[in-house]
Amino acid sequence: MTVEPDGLREFQAHRPRLFALAYRMLGSAAEAEDAVQETFLRWDGTDRATIRSAEAWLTTAVVNLCRTWLVSARARRETYVGPWLPEPVATANGELGPLETVEERELVSLALLTALERLSPMERAVFVLREAFGYAHREIADMLDLTEASSQQTYRRAGQRVRDGRPRFDVEPGHARALIERFLAAAHSGDVETLGRMLAADVTATADGGGRINAARRPVHGADRVARYLVGLFRWEVPGMAIAVEEVNGALAVVVRVAETPMLVVGIDLDGDRARALHLVLNPDKLAHFAAADRAS
């Protein structure tokens, strides 16, 4: 199948934005890539002379495709082994678009993407299009075959469900890096007491091994239990293991590699000088996109 040069060039110009949109909709980098590829096939099979706006057509195609896929994804996640977390994406090189504000970074955080799982596919589509991409409700209504009033109501309802009880914190990157490095030093040395003081009293650690890797099947709650859990995890060491602090999903995270292959990504929600939530992704399937980005860099 061959797309004429102008059509291919136009699609490629929109491709990064389409991936960023699909990832926010699906929480999966691999599925987002598939959605973008399927959108390309539909673009190739369409009479583009009838398309007034390539951006609107492509955005509508990918977001509605993602809505359909979310229905089957929900069914798969009901049988998923242990907690489900989004796939981490390295964002230092702009893979998910500009992340220049607190709001933009929050919208790709592992915590918020996990919270988006509470929404219906329609609610998620409206929320992402409005909050992350700034589309007007009139435009969203046209894309999703809604009324403008219905789009506004859906957006308000989605925002309340996602952010209910979730305060927003913005920790300066230099301070965050220093905290995470102290955090790692305490975990690696087995200093449970020091590590416990760096955790909020109601901290939660959620691990996603997907049944592929031995990981806690339920979230671990409380500073003392989480501290002991992390000490057990980070005292594990094998030849060729390297631990780094890198930007993942818009915030600094811990990345553990063995022989240069990502084995664990830990997203950390910081509240002042303490961690209030940890998101540990160990499932190799969830780290494949991250590994591919390593190889490409």
Disulfide bonds with the S-S distance in Angstrom:
none
